[in-house]
């Protein structure tokens, strides 16, 4: 798991904006069906693109939060160990 020392708020991160652009592009591609005739592949491709972008963003944020929780747990354990050795 990657080492993470600080957390960027979701809307301030570059991954948020890249995924938002991908999701909007997916919606646009899915709605192009109306202007391009009866092409079901565009609808499918747009839906898949939006779903993949949303899932990848959720996965990346979950990894960051897990790393932060792990780092916090190690810090707390170190503090407890230091306080118990002083006693």
Legacy VTK file of the C-alpha trace (Angstrom):
# vtk DataFile Version 3.0
C-alpha trace
ASCII
DATASET POLYDATA
POINTS 87 float
0.000 0.000 0.000
1.397 3.454 -0.828
2.643 5.665 1.950
0.399 8.678 2.442
1.150 11.398 4.962
-1.520 13.965 4.171
-4.944 13.927 2.578
-6.237 16.210 -0.154
-9.935 16.975 -0.054
-11.721 15.124 -2.830
-12.757 18.130 -4.911
-9.244 19.616 -4.702
-7.504 16.525 -6.086
-6.514 16.112 -9.711
-7.976 12.598 -9.762
-11.395 14.044 -8.929
-11.298 16.451 -11.845
-9.962 13.862 -14.302
-12.668 11.412 -13.304
-15.327 14.105 -13.495
-14.228 14.907 -17.055
-14.356 11.185 -17.895
-17.825 10.800 -16.446
-19.129 13.850 -18.299
-17.528 12.562 -21.517
-19.295 9.244 -20.936
-22.621 10.993 -20.556
-22.005 12.997 -23.728
-21.018 9.870 -25.650
-24.117 8.067 -24.404
-26.361 10.906 -25.540
-24.728 11.107 -28.982
-26.933 8.201 -29.947
-29.763 10.593 -30.632
-27.767 12.701 -33.088
-25.905 9.789 -34.716
-28.938 7.647 -35.393
-29.711 4.344 -33.734
-26.260 3.341 -32.493
-26.521 1.296 -29.306
-22.727 0.974 -29.052
-22.377 4.660 -28.223
-24.841 4.308 -25.372
-22.999 1.265 -24.086
-19.568 2.895 -24.428
-20.735 6.048 -22.644
-22.235 4.079 -19.787
-19.127 1.927 -19.409
-16.841 4.977 -19.480
-18.858 6.729 -16.773
-18.979 3.596 -14.616
-15.245 2.923 -14.933
-14.390 6.533 -14.080
-16.648 6.512 -11.026
-15.349 3.160 -9.803
-11.700 4.104 -10.294
-12.179 7.333 -8.348
-13.916 5.534 -5.489
-11.167 2.911 -5.437
-8.360 5.479 -5.386
-9.957 7.436 -2.538
-10.525 4.221 -0.582
-6.830 3.340 -0.925
-5.801 6.781 0.302
-8.143 6.602 3.285
-6.912 3.093 4.147
-3.315 4.300 4.023
-4.139 7.221 6.275
-5.927 4.968 8.760
-2.937 2.596 8.784
-0.517 5.459 9.372
-2.721 6.795 12.156
-2.877 3.360 13.794
0.923 3.033 13.681
1.310 6.496 15.211
-1.150 5.701 17.997
0.541 2.366 18.707
3.897 4.122 18.902
2.516 6.678 21.348
1.008 3.956 23.530
4.237 1.971 23.489
6.266 5.044 24.411
3.927 5.946 27.277
3.948 2.384 28.629
7.753 2.180 28.546
8.019 5.481 30.470
5.839 4.137 33.290
LINES 1 88
87 0 1 2 3 4 5 6 7 8 9 10 11 12 13 14 15 16 17 18 19 20 21 22 23 24 25 26 27 28 29 30 31 32 33 34 35 36 37 38 39 40 41 42 43 44 45 46 47 48 49 50 51 52 53 54 55 56 57 58 59 60 61 62 63 64 65 66 67 68 69 70 71 72 73 74 75 76 77 78 79 80 81 82 83 84 85 86
